[in-house]
Amino acid sequence: MTEWKMEKNSLPVAGYAFDVSVVVLTYNGHMPKIRETLRSILAQKDVRWQLIVADDGSRENHFEEISAFLNAEGITGYLLLSAEKNQGTVRNALQAARRAEGEYIKLISPGDSLYGDDCLSSWLKAVRSVGAPWSFSDAIYYREENGKKTAVQAVARPVMTKPYLRNQTSRMRWNYAIVGDVAVGAAILCRTDCMRTYLERIEGKVIYAEDYIYKLMMFDGIVGTYYPRQTVLYECASGISSSPNDVWADRLDHDLTAVREIMISEQRPNDPLQLRMVQALKKTSQRRGWRGPFCRGEIRFVLIKKFFPRRTKCVDLTG
């Protein structure tokens, strides 16, 4: 397995055409939301970014409108990638990752936006300074009604950040891969080569939940770093993971089962924590709802999430 042990470096790395490839993943998206997301990318300063729009076989991919908008803004060299038919988020992200020329890659969906014009430059500097292969940040949750955005307070993800602040690697890995205390997919930045490798590893098994690659990374000991700043405006109750639809719940459950099966089948005997993780996965695999055994730390996580959770910050979005 490839090891991503990076040198600490706060400067751009030679050999990459861009610092970061920002990939807008679309599927039957609405042009106003796509345009809003694009504006937040175009506003980024002090960073070399590449723009990729990857569409997953939409009825209407809006590529003509996207091109017209970007050309009017004087933007050239962007990539528009389209699948012939709907194939799922994992393969859509993978086709973009294979074309990305940035050292890092940032996935984002229409309706979500980068927050602040120094978002990427500041985040990249922090990630490079510690040599992290991937990083997650905080997000601002919002809802939109009648064209007006309103920030809402919600349980922040992950709920427990102290292990990251204290550099408790084993607890970080366990909480993310086994307990399920994960970050918001919209608020993650990853090394392009690392993302590409892990998307290829789950391709054909995990269909929609591309951010499950980070559970697999934590399982393997490829640990992400916490960047304690809001980097994205996240439209809650509109994405796949927040959809109340039973069909999507079943699809995500299938994907979770698939990534757990990958963990169990690809364990390394020289990683004692990974072996304990596999034992926990096997122990809880037959559980139905709340009936059955819990893994270490799971009850604590549920109690903290219910009674003492971190909360997202509300900001004024009227400006």
C-alpha positions in Angstrom: 0.0 0.0 0.0 1.2 3.5 -0.8 2.4 5.5 2.2 1.8 9.3 2.2 4.5 10.5 4.5 5.0 14.1 3.5 7.6 16.6 4.3 6.4 19.7 6.1 6.4 22.6 3.7 4.4 25.8 3.7 5.3 26.6 0.1 3.8 25.3 -3.1 5.3 22.0 -4.3 7.1 22.0 -7.6 5.9 19.6 -10.3 2.2 20.5 -10.1 0.5 22.8 -12.5 -1.8 24.0 -9.7 -1.9 24.2 -6.0 -5.4 22.8 -5.9 -8.0 21.4 -8.3 -11.5 22.4 -7.4 -14.0 19.9 -8.7 -17.7 20.8 -8.9 -19.6 17.5 -8.9 -23.0 17.9 -10.6 -26.0 15.7 -11.3 -29.3 17.4 -12.5 -28.0 20.6 -10.8 -29.8 23.9 -11.0 -27.8 26.6 -12.9 -28.3 29.4 -10.3 -26.7 27.1 -7.7 -23.9 26.1 -10.0 -23.2 29.7 -10.8 -23.0 30.6 -7.2 -20.6 27.8 -6.4 -18.4 28.8 -9.4 -18.3 32.5 -8.2 -16.9 31.3 -4.8 -14.1 29.5 -6.6 -13.3 32.4 -9.0 -13.0 34.7 -5.9 -10.1 32.8 -4.4 -6.9 34.8 -4.0 -3.2 33.9 -3.7 -3.6 30.4 -4.9 -3.2 28.6 -8.2 -6.5 26.8 -8.8 -7.7 24.5 -11.5 -11.5 24.4 -12.2 -13.2 21.1 -13.2 -16.9 20.5 -13.6 -17.7 16.8 -13.6 -21.3 15.9 -14.5 -22.7 12.4 -13.7 -24.9 11.9 -16.8 -27.5 14.6 -16.1 -30.6 15.2 -18.3 -29.2 18.7 -18.7 -25.5 19.3 -17.7 -25.7 23.1 -18.4 -22.3 23.1 -20.0 -23.2 25.7 -22.5 -24.3 28.1 -19.8 -21.3 27.2 -17.6 -18.9 28.0 -20.5 -20.7 31.3 -21.3 -20.5 32.3 -17.6 -16.8 31.4 -17.3 -15.9 33.0 -20.6 -17.6 36.2 -19.6 -15.5 36.2 -16.4 -12.3 35.8 -18.5 -11.7 32.2 -17.3 -10.0 29.8 -19.7 -8.4 26.4 -19.3 -11.3 24.9 -17.3 -12.4 21.3 -17.8 -16.0 20.1 -18.4 -16.3 16.3 -18.0 -19.5 14.5 -18.7 -20.4 10.8 -18.2 -22.6 9.2 -20.9 -24.9 7.8 -18.2 -25.4 8.2 -14.5 -22.7 6.1 -12.7 -22.7 7.3 -9.1 -20.7 9.9 -7.2 -17.6 7.7 -6.7 -16.9 7.2 -10.4 -17.8 10.8 -11.2 -15.3 12.0 -8.7 -12.7 9.5 -10.0 -13.0 10.7 -13.6 -12.2 14.2 -12.3 -9.4 13.1 -10.0 -7.7 11.4 -13.0 -7.7 14.7 -14.9 -6.7 16.9 -11.9 -3.4 18.6 -12.1 -3.4 20.2 -8.6 -1.3 19.0 -5.7 -4.5 18.9 -3.7 -8.1 18.4 -4.7 -11.3 20.0 -3.3 -14.7 18.4 -4.2 -17.7 20.7 -3.9 -21.4 20.4 -5.0 -23.7 23.1 -6.4 -25.3 25.0 -3.6 -22.2 24.8 -1.5 -19.6 27.6 -1.6 -16.1 28.3 -0.5 -16.3 30.8 2.4 -14.0 33.8 2.1 -11.6 34.7 -0.7 -8.6 33.4 1.2 -10.2 30.1 2.1 -8.1 27.9 -0.1 -4.8 29.8 0.3 -5.0 29.8 4.1 -6.2 26.1 4.3 -3.4 24.9 2.0 -0.8 26.8 4.0 -2.0 25.1 7.2 -2.1 21.7 5.6 1.3 22.0 4.1 2.8 23.2 7.3 2.1 19.9 9.0 2.5 17.7 5.9 -1.0 16.3 6.1 -2.3 14.1 3.2 -5.9 15.3 3.9 -7.7 17.8 6.1 -11.2 18.6 7.3 -12.5 21.9 8.5 -15.6 23.4 10.0 -18.6 24.4 7.9 -21.4 27.0 8.1 -24.8 25.3 7.6 -27.5 27.3 5.9 -30.9 27.0 4.4 -32.4 29.0 1.5 -36.0 30.1 1.4 -37.5 32.5 -1.2 -34.0 33.4 -2.3 -32.8 34.3 1.2 -30.0 32.4 2.9 -30.1 31.8 6.6 -27.4 30.2 8.7 -28.7 27.5 11.0 -27.1 26.0 14.1 -26.6 22.3 13.9 -24.5 19.6 15.4 -21.0 20.1 14.0 -19.1 17.2 12.4 -17.1 15.6 13.7 -18.6 16.0 17.2 -15.3 15.2 19.0 -12.3 17.3 18.0 -10.2 17.1 21.1 -8.3 14.0 19.9 -7.2 16.0 16.8 -6.2 19.0 18.9 -4.3 16.7 21.3 -2.8 14.6 18.5 -4.2 11.4 19.9 -3.8 9.4 16.7 -5.3 6.1 17.8 -8.4 7.7 19.1 -8.7 9.8 15.9 -8.5 6.7 13.8 -10.9 4.7 15.9 -13.5 7.5 16.2 -13.5 8.1 12.4 -13.3 4.6 11.0 -15.3 2.7 13.6 -17.5 5.0 15.8 -18.6 7.0 12.8 -17.6 10.5 14.1 -16.9 11.8 10.6 -16.4 15.2 9.0 -18.7 16.9 6.5 -17.7 15.7 3.0 -18.0 19.3 1.7 -15.4 20.5 4.1 -12.5 18.2 3.2 -9.3 18.8 1.3 -7.1 15.9 0.1 -3.9 15.2 -1.7 -4.9 14.4 -5.3 -2.7 11.3 -5.6 -4.1 10.0 -2.3 -7.8 10.6 -3.3 -7.2 9.0 -6.7 -5.8 5.9 -5.2 -8.6 5.5 -2.6 -11.3 6.2 -5.1 -9.9 3.5 -7.4 -9.8 1.2 -4.4 -13.6 1.5 -3.7 -14.7 1.9 -7.3 -17.4 -0.6 -8.2 -18.1 -1.4 -4.6 -19.0 2.0 -3.1 -21.3 3.9 -5.5 -22.4 7.2 -4.0 -20.6 7.9 -0.7 -17.2 9.1 -2.0 -16.3 10.5 1.3 -16.1 7.0 2.8 -12.6 7.0 1.4 -11.6 8.9 4.5 -13.0 6.2 6.8 -10.7 3.8 4.8 -7.8 6.2 5.1 -8.2 6.4 8.9 -8.4 2.6 9.0 -5.1 2.4 7.2 -3.5 5.0 9.4 -3.5 7.8 6.9 -4.6 10.5 9.3 -6.3 13.7 8.5 -5.7 17.0 10.3 -8.4 19.3 11.7 -8.3 22.9 10.4 -10.5 24.9 12.9 -11.9 27.4 10.6 -15.1 27.6 8.5 -14.2 27.0 4.9 -17.5 26.2 3.2 -21.2 27.3 3.2 -22.9 24.0 3.4 -26.5 23.8 2.2 -28.0 21.4 4.8 -31.0 19.1 4.1 -30.3 19.1 0.4 -27.4 16.6 -0.2 -27.3 12.9 -0.4 -26.2 12.3 3.1 -28.9 14.5 4.6 -31.7 13.3 2.4 -34.6 11.8 4.3 -35.5 9.6 1.3 -35.6 5.9 2.2 -34.0 5.0 -1.1 -31.0 7.1 -0.4 -30.8 5.7 3.1 -30.6 2.2 1.7 -28.0 3.2 -0.9 -25.8 4.8 1.8 -26.2 1.8 4.0 -25.1 -0.4 1.1 -22.0 1.8 0.6 -21.2 1.6 4.3 -21.4 -2.1 4.3 -19.2 -2.3 1.3 -16.4 -0.1 2.8 -16.5 -2.2 6.0 -16.1 -5.3 3.9 -13.1 -3.8 2.3 -11.6 -3.0 5.7 -12.2 -6.6 6.9 -10.8 -8.2 3.8 -7.7 -5.9 3.5 -6.5 -5.7 7.1 -2.7 -5.7 7.7 -1.4 -8.0 10.4 1.3 -5.5 11.4 -1.2 -2.9 12.6 -2.5 -3.9 16.1 -5.1 -1.1 16.1 -6.4 -2.1 12.7 -6.8 -5.7 13.9 -8.9 -4.4 16.8 -10.9 -2.4 14.4 -11.7 -5.5 12.4 -12.8 -7.3 15.5 -15.1 -4.4 16.3 -16.6 -4.4 12.8 -17.2 -8.2 12.9 -18.8 -7.9 16.3 -21.3 -5.2 15.3 -22.0 -6.3 11.7 -25.1 -8.3 12.7 -26.6 -5.5 14.8 -30.0 -4.4 13.9 -30.8 -0.8 14.9 -29.9 -0.5 18.6 -30.2 -4.2 19.3 -26.8 -5.9 19.6 -23.3 -5.2 20.8 -21.7 -1.7 20.7 -18.1 -1.1 19.9 -15.8 0.8 22.2 -16.6 4.5 22.3 -19.9 4.3 20.5 -22.2 4.9 23.4 -20.0 7.8 24.5 -20.2 9.3 21.1 -24.0 9.0 21.0 -24.3 10.6 24.5 -22.0 13.5 23.6 -23.8 14.1 20.3 -27.1 14.2 22.1 -26.3 16.2 25.2 -23.0 18.0 24.8 -22.4 18.4 21.1 -20.2 20.9 19.3 -22.5 23.4 17.4 -21.9 25.1 14.1 -21.6 28.8 14.2 -24.3 31.1 12.8 -23.1 34.0 10.7 -24.8 36.9 8.9 -25.3 35.8 5.3 -27.2 38.9 4.2 -24.2 40.8 3.1 
